[in-house]
Amino acid sequence: MFYKQTVNNIKVVIIPLDGGLLDLNRLRFNYFKRICKKHNYNITKKEFEDSLGNMKTMYQQFPISKNYSSEEINNVIERDLFEYAKLKPDAIKKEGTEELLHFFNQRKIKVAVLSTHKIKSAIRYLQLTKLYNQIDFIIGGDSELPGLPDPAVLTTTLEQLDCQPSEAMLVANFPSLLSAGNQILMNVIYLNDLCSANETVIPRVFKIAKNNFDVINVFLFSPYDTMEIYSPLLGMSKDMDLETLNQTYHHLLEEYKNDEQLIELVRDTYHYFLGQIVSEDDYPIIEPSFFKEYSNNESNKDSSINKKNNDLSSLLKNQKNTKTSISTDLNEVNNLIDQINGNVSNENIEENKQEKLQIKKEKNIGSKFADFGYTLIIDALVSFIALLLYVGFEDFINGPGIGASIVSKIIELYITIALAPFKLIFNGLNSLISLVPDYSTITAGNQFLSTLAIELLFAIIFNIIIIYICKLVYRLIKNIGVENEDN
């Protein structure tokens, strides 16, 4: 698909969360590869890359779909990947991500993040990695819009940001996203992710980037990287007709076939002038067969989205100890980083992991002590104020009247409940060990504390126990809610 592309006057950049900002595609591939291996199927990066673009159908082309639906596989993988991300949020950021977003903010270029998965998950990932505040717009794969390579998700994003395709830059990292961008004539930078850009990609993008630092370089230096200076050296120009340009191009490829740098320059120069000639001569924009076949394959996948499969949860339960079951062991997920950073030894990974866990443990201990101290102070203060109020209004509480009687009964009930555990503990210990005093002896008072003071101390301890039980219940309910939201 040949048309003139530029990096000038860009108002909006659309970049994928999956494989663009965060290394989620590689994590998903490694996880899914393990699942497939247990089912005696070896998946390649290219196969997985071609399936990206629609979370509802991305797993349907693989043999494992005979046993599990895409939704079931998605639920298992996404749940475990987020658990891993919570342990190592910095490890999932792609190289140069923070610098790239900072660069766009400096240039006042709006950043739209596109996720092929649920928008809630995308927001949680961005919040977890502390990138959320640098994003202007987020769109997920769980919307009612058609999945990639249909360009609807891109056109909707541009409409929301009031931007024309010619004023936007798409950072694409898999074929279906590139195809969608080409269909609406967007400027495209192809970011190498699972697989490097091949011959079918090169003519359809403005530049190819190895990482996010390269994307910054494209914006910085491309305006000065004009191909006009190579025109007299290579014998190509925009004044040629298309047939002459093609002949010159193939002649140069043959002449410099042993020099990779010159070949790359010849290709870039050819595509630059080709874009100009096509634009000026108003040639029809032709979508190559590669993308036609790709779009047809995606359409076929969409038509079978409601395919019925066996329930994964029951299969996991029945096959828990067999090699063919999908593992949900979080320890296995945490080892995925070993596959991603293949150049890092297992000893270094384990050492870094232990160091981070130690730091986290120290922070947790400090925060727990601070929380306990704060809770104790508040509890003691409230209990002391309650005691003062009781002493001040004792005549009213013990006096006649229905209201006074109700208040008196509530206070008696609270005191009975608060002191009951201590009576049970001390009386029980006294019956077993005679040296331990019983409850009556302890509360009889001494030269330091009166009976009322000792009972107040027990009430404070009881209140603290109740507070921490409530906190525990709240956390359990919150965790259950998060798990249900993921599913």
C-alpha positions as CSV (number, residue, x, y, z in Angstrom):
1,M,0.0,0.0,0.0
2,F,2.0,3.0,-1.3
3,Y,1.3,6.5,-0.1
4,K,3.4,9.4,1.1
5,Q,4.0,9.4,4.9
6,T,5.6,12.0,7.1
7,V,6.7,12.7,10.7
8,N,5.9,16.4,10.4
9,N,3.0,18.2,12.1
10,I,2.0,15.1,14.1
11,K,-0.8,15.9,16.7
12,V,-1.6,12.4,17.9
13,V,0.4,9.2,18.4
14,I,-1.5,5.8,18.7
15,I,0.7,3.2,20.3
16,P,-0.3,-0.3,21.5
17,L,0.0,-1.2,25.1
18,D,0.7,-4.9,24.2
19,G,4.2,-5.0,22.8
20,G,4.4,-1.2,22.4
21,L,4.7,0.2,25.9
22,L,4.7,-3.1,27.9
23,D,6.3,-6.4,27.0
24,L,2.9,-8.2,27.2
25,N,2.9,-9.9,23.8
26,R,6.2,-11.7,24.6
27,L,4.9,-12.8,28.0
28,R,1.7,-14.1,26.5
29,F,3.6,-16.0,23.8
30,N,5.9,-17.7,26.3
31,Y,2.9,-18.6,28.5
32,F,0.8,-19.9,25.6
33,K,3.8,-21.7,24.2
34,R,4.0,-23.7,27.4
35,I,0.3,-24.5,27.3
36,C,0.6,-25.7,23.6
37,K,3.7,-27.8,24.4
38,K,1.7,-29.7,27.1
39,H,-0.8,-30.5,24.3
40,N,2.0,-31.7,22.0
41,Y,1.9,-28.6,19.7
42,N,4.9,-26.3,19.0
43,I,3.8,-22.7,18.3
44,T,6.1,-20.2,16.6
45,K,6.4,-16.5,17.2
46,K,5.2,-15.8,13.6
47,E,2.0,-17.9,14.2
48,F,1.3,-16.1,17.4
49,E,2.0,-12.6,15.9
50,D,-0.4,-13.3,13.0
51,S,-3.1,-14.1,15.6
52,L,-2.8,-10.8,17.4
53,G,-5.5,-8.1,17.0
54,N,-8.7,-9.6,18.5
55,M,-8.7,-11.1,21.9
56,K,-12.0,-12.9,21.1
57,T,-10.5,-14.9,18.3
58,M,-6.7,-14.9,18.8
59,Y,-6.5,-18.5,20.0
60,Q,-9.0,-20.0,17.7
61,Q,-6.6,-20.9,14.9
62,F,-4.6,-23.2,17.2
63,P,-5.3,-26.9,17.8
64,I,-5.8,-26.2,21.5
65,S,-9.1,-24.5,20.6
66,K,-10.6,-27.9,20.3
67,N,-10.4,-28.3,24.1
68,Y,-10.6,-24.7,25.3
69,S,-12.3,-21.6,24.1
70,S,-10.4,-18.3,23.5
71,E,-12.3,-16.8,26.5
72,E,-11.2,-19.5,28.8
73,I,-7.6,-19.4,27.7
74,N,-7.6,-15.6,28.0
75,N,-8.9,-15.7,31.5
76,V,-6.2,-18.1,32.7
77,I,-3.3,-16.3,30.9
78,E,-4.4,-12.7,31.7
79,R,-5.0,-13.5,35.4
80,D,-1.6,-15.0,35.9
81,L,0.2,-12.4,33.9
82,F,-1.2,-9.6,36.0
83,E,-0.1,-11.4,39.1
84,Y,3.4,-11.6,37.7
85,A,3.2,-7.9,36.7
86,K,2.3,-7.0,40.3
87,L,5.5,-8.6,41.5
88,K,7.7,-7.0,38.9
89,P,6.0,-3.9,37.3
90,D,9.3,-2.4,36.1
91,A,10.3,-5.6,34.4
92,I,7.4,-5.5,31.9
93,K,8.1,-2.0,30.6
94,K,9.7,-2.0,27.2
95,E,13.0,-0.3,26.7
96,G,12.6,3.5,26.3
97,T,8.9,3.5,27.3
98,E,9.1,6.2,29.9
99,E,11.4,8.4,27.8
100,L,9.1,8.0,24.8
101,L,6.0,9.2,26.7
102,H,8.0,12.1,28.3
103,F,9.1,13.1,24.8
104,F,5.6,13.2,23.4
105,N,4.4,15.2,26.4
106,Q,7.2,17.7,25.9
107,R,6.2,18.0,22.2
108,K,2.5,18.4,23.2
109,I,1.6,15.4,21.2
110,K,-1.4,13.5,22.5
111,V,-0.9,9.8,23.3
112,A,-3.6,7.3,22.6
113,V,-3.0,3.7,23.9
114,L,-4.7,0.8,22.1
115,S,-5.0,-2.5,23.8
116,T,-6.2,-5.7,22.1
117,H,-7.5,-6.9,25.5
118,K,-10.0,-5.5,28.1
119,I,-9.8,-1.7,28.7
120,K,-10.1,-2.3,32.5
121,S,-7.0,-4.5,32.3
122,A,-5.2,-1.8,30.3
123,I,-5.9,0.8,32.8
124,R,-4.7,-1.4,35.7
125,Y,-1.5,-2.1,33.8
126,L,-0.9,1.6,33.2
127,Q,-1.6,2.4,36.8
128,L,0.6,-0.4,38.1
129,T,3.6,0.8,35.9
130,K,2.9,4.5,36.8
131,L,2.3,5.4,33.1
132,Y,-1.4,6.2,33.4
133,N,-1.1,10.0,34.0
134,Q,0.9,10.4,30.7
135,I,-1.9,8.9,28.5
136,D,-4.6,11.1,26.9
137,F,-6.9,8.3,25.6
138,I,-7.3,4.5,26.1
139,I,-9.3,2.1,23.9
140,G,-9.6,-1.6,24.6
141,G,-10.4,-4.7,22.6
142,D,-13.6,-5.5,24.5
143,S,-15.5,-2.6,22.9
144,E,-18.4,-3.2,20.4
145,L,-16.1,-2.1,17.5
146,P,-14.9,-4.8,15.0
147,G,-11.5,-6.3,15.8
148,L,-8.3,-5.6,13.9
149,P,-7.5,-5.5,11.0
150,D,-10.7,-3.5,10.6
151,P,-9.6,0.1,11.1
152,A,-12.7,1.1,13.1
153,V,-10.8,1.2,16.4
154,L,-8.3,3.7,14.8
155,T,-10.9,5.9,13.2
156,T,-12.9,6.0,16.5
157,T,-9.8,7.0,18.4
158,L,-8.9,9.8,15.9
159,E,-12.5,11.1,16.0
160,Q,-12.4,11.3,19.7
161,L,-9.2,13.3,19.6
162,D,-10.4,15.4,16.7
163,C,-7.4,14.4,14.4
164,Q,-7.1,13.5,10.8
165,P,-5.1,10.3,9.8
166,S,-2.5,12.4,8.0
167,E,-1.9,14.3,11.4
168,A,-1.5,11.1,13.4
169,M,1.3,8.5,13.8
170,L,0.6,4.9,14.4
171,V,3.2,2.8,16.1
172,A,2.4,-0.7,14.9
173,N,4.0,-3.9,16.1
174,F,2.0,-6.7,14.5
175,P,0.5,-7.2,11.0
176,S,-3.2,-6.7,11.7
177,L,-2.5,-3.3,13.3
178,L,-0.3,-2.2,10.4
179,S,-3.0,-3.3,7.9
180,A,-5.6,-1.2,9.7
181,G,-3.3,1.9,9.7
182,N,-2.6,1.4,6.0
183,Q,-6.3,1.2,5.1
184,I,-7.0,4.8,6.4
185,L,-3.6,6.1,5.1
186,M,-2.0,6.8,8.5
187,N,1.6,7.5,9.0
188,V,3.2,4.4,10.5
189,I,6.3,3.5,12.4
190,Y,6.7,-0.3,12.7
191,L,8.1,-1.3,16.1
192,N,9.8,-4.7,16.1
193,D,8.3,-6.9,18.8
194,L,7.9,-10.6,18.5
195,C,9.2,-10.7,15.0
196,S,11.3,-8.3,13.0
197,A,9.8,-6.4,10.1
198,N,9.9,-8.4,6.8
199,E,9.9,-7.4,3.1
200,T,6.1,-7.0,3.1
201,V,6.3,-4.5,5.9
202,I,9.1,-2.2,4.7
203,P,7.2,-0.5,1.8
204,R,4.2,0.2,4.0
205,V,5.7,2.2,6.8
206,F,7.5,5.5,7.3
207,K,10.3,3.9,9.3
208,I,11.2,0.8,11.2
209,A,12.2,1.0,14.9
210,K,14.0,-1.6,17.0
211,N,12.8,-0.1,20.3
212,N,11.1,3.0,21.7
213,F,14.4,5.0,21.7
214,D,14.4,4.5,17.9
215,V,10.9,5.9,17.7
216,I,12.2,9.1,19.4
217,N,15.1,9.2,16.9
218,V,12.6,9.0,14.1
219,F,10.8,12.0,15.3
220,L,14.0,13.9,16.0
221,F,16.0,13.2,12.9
222,S,13.7,12.2,10.1
223,P,12.8,15.7,9.1
224,Y,16.5,16.2,8.2
225,D,16.9,12.7,6.7
226,T,15.8,13.6,3.1
227,M,16.4,11.2,0.3
228,E,16.9,14.0,-2.2
229,I,20.7,14.1,-1.4
230,Y,21.0,10.5,-2.7
231,S,19.1,11.2,-5.9
232,P,22.2,12.0,-8.1
233,L,24.3,9.2,-6.5
234,L,21.8,6.4,-7.1
235,G,20.1,7.7,-10.2
236,M,16.6,7.8,-8.8
237,S,14.3,10.8,-8.7
238,K,10.7,11.8,-8.5
239,D,10.8,12.9,-12.1
240,M,11.1,9.3,-13.4
241,D,8.1,7.3,-14.5
242,L,7.2,4.3,-12.5
243,E,8.7,1.8,-14.9
244,T,12.1,3.5,-15.1
245,L,12.2,3.8,-11.3
246,N,11.6,0.1,-10.9
247,Q,14.3,-0.8,-13.5
248,T,16.8,1.4,-11.7
249,Y,15.9,-0.1,-8.3
250,H,16.4,-3.7,-9.5
251,H,19.6,-2.8,-11.2
252,L,21.0,-1.2,-8.0
253,L,19.9,-4.2,-5.9
254,E,21.9,-6.5,-8.2
255,E,24.9,-4.2,-8.3
256,Y,25.2,-3.7,-4.5
257,K,23.9,-7.1,-3.4
258,N,26.9,-7.8,-1.2
259,D,26.7,-4.5,0.7
260,E,23.8,-4.6,3.3
261,Q,24.1,-0.9,4.2
262,L,23.9,0.3,0.6
263,I,21.0,-2.1,-0.1
264,E,19.1,-0.6,2.8
265,L,19.8,2.9,1.5
266,V,18.7,1.9,-2.0
267,R,15.4,0.5,-0.7
268,D,14.7,3.5,1.5
269,T,15.4,5.9,-1.5
270,Y,13.3,3.8,-3.8
271,H,10.3,3.7,-1.5
272,Y,10.7,7.5,-0.9
273,F,10.5,8.4,-4.6
274,L,7.9,5.7,-5.2
275,G,5.6,7.3,-2.7
276,Q,6.1,10.7,-4.4
277,I,5.5,9.3,-7.9
278,V,2.3,7.4,-6.9
279,S,1.0,10.5,-5.1
280,E,1.7,12.9,-8.0
281,D,0.5,10.6,-10.8
282,D,-2.6,9.7,-8.8
283,Y,-2.0,5.9,-9.1
284,P,-4.7,3.8,-7.5
285,I,-3.8,2.6,-4.0
286,I,-3.4,-1.1,-4.2
287,E,-3.5,-3.4,-1.2
288,P,-1.1,-6.3,-1.7
289,S,-2.3,-9.9,-1.5
290,F,-0.6,-10.4,1.8
291,F,-3.0,-8.0,3.6
292,K,-6.0,-9.3,1.6
293,E,-5.3,-12.8,2.7
294,Y,-4.8,-11.6,6.2
295,S,-8.1,-9.7,6.3
296,N,-10.0,-12.8,4.9
297,N,-8.4,-15.0,7.6
298,E,-9.5,-12.6,10.3
299,S,-13.1,-12.4,8.9
300,N,-13.2,-16.2,9.0
301,K,-12.1,-16.2,12.6
302,D,-14.8,-13.7,13.5
303,S,-17.5,-15.8,12.0
304,S,-16.6,-18.7,14.3
305,I,-16.4,-16.6,17.5
306,N,-19.3,-18.4,19.2
307,K,-17.7,-21.8,18.8
308,K,-18.6,-24.1,21.7
309,N,-15.8,-25.7,23.7
310,N,-15.4,-27.7,26.9
311,D,-15.4,-25.8,30.2
312,L,-11.8,-25.0,31.2
313,S,-12.5,-24.9,34.9
314,S,-13.8,-28.4,35.0
315,L,-11.0,-29.6,32.8
316,L,-8.4,-28.0,35.1
317,K,-10.0,-29.7,38.1
318,N,-10.1,-33.1,36.4
319,Q,-6.7,-32.9,34.9
320,K,-4.9,-31.1,37.7
321,N,-2.1,-33.7,38.0
322,T,-1.8,-34.5,34.3
323,K,0.7,-33.0,31.8
324,T,-2.2,-31.9,29.5
325,S,-3.7,-29.4,31.9
326,I,-3.1,-25.7,31.8
327,S,-1.0,-24.7,34.7
328,T,-2.1,-21.8,36.9
329,D,0.9,-22.1,39.2
330,L,2.1,-18.6,39.9
331,N,5.7,-19.8,40.5
332,E,5.6,-20.9,36.8
333,V,4.4,-17.5,35.7
334,N,7.2,-15.8,37.7
335,N,9.8,-17.8,35.8
336,L,8.6,-16.3,32.5
337,I,11.1,-13.4,33.0
338,D,13.9,-16.0,32.5
339,Q,12.7,-16.7,29.0
340,I,12.3,-13.0,28.1
341,N,15.7,-11.9,29.4
342,G,17.6,-14.8,28.0
343,N,20.9,-13.0,28.4
344,V,20.5,-12.9,32.2
345,S,21.6,-15.8,34.2
346,N,19.3,-17.6,36.6
347,E,21.6,-16.8,39.5
348,N,21.3,-13.0,38.8
349,I,17.5,-13.2,38.4
350,E,17.2,-15.1,41.7
351,E,19.6,-12.6,43.4
352,N,17.6,-9.6,42.2
353,K,14.3,-11.3,43.2
354,Q,15.6,-12.0,46.7
355,E,16.9,-8.4,47.0
356,K,13.5,-6.9,45.9
357,L,11.6,-9.2,48.2
358,Q,13.8,-8.2,51.1
359,I,13.3,-4.5,50.5
360,K,9.6,-5.1,50.1
361,K,9.5,-7.1,53.3
362,E,11.3,-4.3,55.3
363,K,8.9,-1.7,53.9
364,N,5.9,-3.9,54.9
365,I,7.2,-4.5,58.4
366,G,7.7,-0.7,58.9
367,S,4.3,0.1,57.5
368,K,2.6,-2.5,59.7
369,F,4.2,-1.2,62.9
370,A,3.1,2.4,61.9
371,D,-0.4,1.1,61.2
372,F,-0.5,-0.7,64.5
373,G,0.7,2.3,66.5
374,Y,-1.8,4.6,64.7
375,T,-4.7,2.1,65.4
376,L,-3.6,1.8,69.1
377,I,-3.5,5.6,69.7
378,I,-6.9,6.2,68.0
379,D,-8.5,3.2,70.0
380,A,-7.1,4.4,73.3
381,L,-8.2,8.0,72.7
382,V,-11.8,6.9,71.7
383,S,-12.0,4.5,74.7
384,F,-10.8,7.2,77.1
385,I,-13.3,9.7,75.8
386,A,-16.1,7.1,76.1
387,L,-15.1,6.5,79.7
388,L,-15.2,10.2,80.5
389,L,-18.6,10.5,78.9
390,Y,-19.8,7.5,81.0
391,V,-18.5,9.0,84.2
392,G,-20.0,12.4,83.3
393,F,-23.5,11.0,82.5
394,E,-23.5,8.1,85.0
395,D,-26.5,9.5,86.9
396,F,-28.5,9.8,83.7
397,I,-27.5,6.3,82.4
398,N,-28.4,4.7,85.7
399,G,-31.6,6.8,86.2
400,P,-35.2,6.0,85.3
401,G,-36.6,6.2,81.8
402,I,-36.7,4.1,78.7
403,G,-33.9,5.9,76.9
404,A,-31.5,5.6,79.9
405,S,-32.4,1.9,80.3
406,I,-31.6,1.2,76.6
407,V,-28.3,3.0,76.8
408,S,-27.4,1.1,80.1
409,K,-28.2,-2.3,78.5
410,I,-26.1,-1.5,75.4
411,I,-23.1,-0.5,77.6
412,E,-23.5,-3.6,79.8
413,L,-23.7,-5.8,76.7
414,Y,-20.5,-4.3,75.2
415,I,-18.6,-4.6,78.5
416,T,-19.7,-8.3,78.9
417,I,-18.7,-9.1,75.3
418,A,-15.4,-7.2,75.5
419,L,-14.3,-8.8,78.9
420,A,-15.6,-12.3,78.1
421,P,-12.6,-13.5,76.1
422,F,-10.2,-12.4,78.9
423,K,-12.3,-14.1,81.6
424,L,-12.2,-17.3,79.5
425,I,-8.5,-17.1,78.9
426,F,-7.3,-16.3,82.5
427,N,-9.7,-18.7,84.2
428,G,-8.8,-21.5,81.8
429,L,-5.1,-20.9,82.3
430,N,-5.6,-20.8,86.1
431,S,-7.3,-24.2,86.0
432,L,-4.4,-25.7,84.1
433,I,-1.5,-23.8,85.8
434,S,-2.1,-22.6,89.3
435,L,0.6,-20.0,89.1
436,V,-1.5,-18.0,86.6
437,P,-3.9,-15.8,88.5
438,D,-7.6,-16.0,87.6
439,Y,-9.6,-13.1,86.1
440,S,-11.0,-11.9,89.4
441,T,-7.5,-11.7,90.9
442,I,-6.2,-9.7,88.0
443,T,-9.0,-7.2,87.9
444,A,-9.1,-6.8,91.7
445,G,-6.7,-3.8,91.3
446,N,-3.2,-3.1,92.6
447,Q,-1.1,-0.1,93.6
448,F,-0.6,0.9,90.0
449,L,-4.0,0.3,88.3
450,S,-7.5,0.3,89.5
451,T,-10.1,-2.2,88.5
452,L,-11.7,0.3,86.1
453,A,-8.3,1.0,84.5
454,I,-7.6,-2.7,84.0
455,E,-11.0,-3.3,82.4
456,L,-10.4,-0.3,80.2
457,L,-7.1,-1.8,79.1
458,F,-8.8,-5.1,78.2
459,A,-11.5,-3.2,76.3
460,I,-8.8,-1.4,74.2
461,I,-7.1,-4.7,73.4
462,F,-10.5,-6.2,72.4
463,N,-11.2,-3.2,70.2
464,I,-7.9,-3.6,68.4
465,I,-8.6,-7.2,67.7
466,I,-12.0,-6.4,66.3
467,I,-10.5,-3.6,64.1
468,Y,-8.0,-6.0,62.6
469,I,-10.6,-8.7,62.0
470,C,-12.7,-6.1,60.1
471,K,-9.6,-5.1,58.0
472,L,-9.0,-8.8,57.1
473,V,-12.6,-9.3,56.0
474,Y,-12.4,-6.1,53.9
475,R,-9.3,-7.3,52.1
476,L,-10.7,-10.7,51.4
477,I,-13.9,-9.2,49.9
478,K,-11.7,-6.8,47.9
479,N,-9.5,-9.6,46.5
480,I,-12.6,-11.6,45.6
481,G,-14.0,-8.6,43.7
482,V,-10.7,-8.1,41.8
483,E,-10.7,-11.8,40.8
484,N,-14.3,-11.7,39.6
485,E,-13.5,-8.5,37.6
486,D,-10.5,-10.2,35.9
487,N,-12.8,-13.1,34.9
